[in-house]
Amino acid sequence: MGKVNNNVPLEYSTEENSLKIFGFWTFLGAEIMLFGTLFASYFTLVDRTGNGPTAAEIFEITPVLAETFILLTSSFTIGLAIHAMRLGSKKATLTFMGITLLLGAAFLGVEIYEFVHYAHVGAGITVSAFTSILLTTLGTHGLHVTFGLFWGIFLMIQIAKRGLTSVTAGKAFVFSLYWHFLDVVWIFIFSFIYLKGMM
């Protein structure tokens, strides 16, 4: 472990943590490329519905608004968790992380309902190029949220056992970057897939 610097936030207090955080920003750059490719493919294939339904025929505003509200709220609560971590409050950190993960699980619940609805109205992944890229894009984001839930659970267990140290703080901060990234991706999905498709 590197030398601790007490003049910076706990997550940046060692050189090792700073390098890991920088490395994670690099990883997020690769993730941006992944989702950028999915969005580019979606915009190319959105009108290729064949005999299948169109976006306007399958999108429902209520679950989309619920997903958006839930995920944006979870972005706020993970921010509160990091703020509590910087104040040295282990209990508040774990509480806000727990709320974040519960909201993430609720988001996935609504998304599963949405996928069942798509299947019910005949918008399966093999129906058309549009439904294929739609479900692939939404599913990729959903898998990222699912991974985040497991990551967050393991992180909470570590914090509960070891407390708020430079190591657990660095991990928590990196997790918060990941979670905020998923929220930003969702804003693009909400704006350019759902809202555009409903018009």
N, C-alpha and C positions, 0 to 999 in steps of 0.2 A: 504494500500500500504506500502511496506517495505521501509527501509531506502535507499536513493539513493547514489550510489557510482560513483563519477565523474571520476574515474581513469580507468574505463572499458567502452567498447562500450555501447551505450544507451540500447540496447536490454538485456544486462546483468547487468544493473545498479541497479536492485533491486533483493533481494533474491527470491521474488515471481516469477519474470521473469526467473531467473536461474532454479528454480524448474520446471516451466512450460516447458522450453526448454528441460530439462532432461526428463521430462515426455513424450514429443513428440518424443524424440529419442527412448524411450521405445515403443511407438506406432509404429514407423517405423520398429522396430524389428518384431512386429506382422505382419506388411505388407510384410516384407521380407518372412516370413513364408507362407503367402497367395500366393505370386507370385512364391515362391519356389515350392509349391505344384502344381501350374498350370504348371510350366516348367517340373517338374518330370512327370506329367500326359501326357504332350505333347510328351516328349521323349519316353514314353511307347507306345503311340497310333499313332505316326506319320506315321508308315508304314501300319496301319490298314485302308486302303482306300476303301476296298470292291469294289463296282462297281463305286465309285465316282472318281473324279480327284485327282491327286497327287499334292504335293507342287510345283514341277517343272512345272506342267501344268497350275497352276493358278496364281503363283506369277509373278508380273511385276516389273522390276527394277526401272522404272521412279517414280511411286508414293512412293515407299519405300525410295528412295534417297531423294525425296522432303520432306517426313515426318521426316526423320532423320536430314536433314539440318535445317528444321523449328524448330524442338524441341531442337536441340543443340544450335541454335541461341537464343532461348528463355531462355535457361539456362544461357547464357552469359548476356542477358539483365536483368534477375532478379538479377544476381550478381552485375550489375551496379546500380540497384535500391537500393540494400542494401548498396553499397558503398556511393551512394548519401545520403542515410538516415544517415549514420554515419558522413557525412560531414555537416549534418543539412539542406540540400537542399530539401525542401518539393516539389517544382516544379519538380526537376529532378527525385526525387523518384517516383512521380506520373506518370511522362512521361515514365520512363523505365518500370514501372509496367504495364502501358497501352500497351506499345509495346509488353511486354511479353504475355499479355492476348490476343492481336490481333494475335500473332503468335500461341498461343494455339488454338484459334478458327480456324485459317488456317489449323493447323494440323488435327483438327477434320473434317474439310471440305474434306481434302484429304482422311482421313480414311473412311468417309461416301461413297465417290466415290469408294473406294476399296471394301467396303462391297457390294455395288451395282454390281460391277464387279463380285465378287464371286457368287452372286445370279444368275447373267446372265449366267455364265459358268457352273451352276449346282453344286456349292459348298455350299449348304445350311447347316444349323446346324444339320439337321436330316439325311443328306446323308450318312455319315460314321463317325466312331469314330474320324478319323483325322480331318474332317471339324468341328466336334462338339467341340473338344478341341481347335482347332485353333481359331475359332470364339469366344469361351468363353474367351480364354487368351487375344486376341486382344480387345474384348469388355470390359473386366474388366479393362484393362489399359485405354481404351477410356472413360469409366465411371469415372475413377479417374481424368482424364484430365478435363472432364465436370464439376465435382465437384470443381476442382481447379479454373475453370473460374468463377463460381458463388462466391466462397470464395474470390477470388481476387477482384472482383467487389465490394463486400461489404466492403472489407478492404480498397480499394481506397476511398470509400465514407467516411469511418471513418477518414482516414488520412486527406482528404480534409476538413472535418468539425472540427476535433480536433487538427490537426497539428501533428508534430513528438514529441510524448511524450514517456515515458518509456513503457506505455501500448501499444500504437500503434506500437512502434518499436519492442517490443517483439512479437506481432502478425505478423508483416511483416517478421521478421526473421524466425519464425516458418513456415510461408507460403513458404519462399524461400527454407527451408529444404525439404518441401513436393514437391516443383516443381523440385528441383534437384534430388530427389528420383525417380520421374516419368521419368526423363531423363536417369538415370542409368538403370532403368528397360527397357526402350526402347532400350538402347544399347545392352542389352541381347537379346531382341526380334529380333533386327536387325541382330545380329551376329549368334544366335543359331537357329532361326526359319527361317528368310528370306534367309540369305546368305547360310546356310547349305541346305535349301530346294531348292535353285536354282542350286546347284552343281550337 
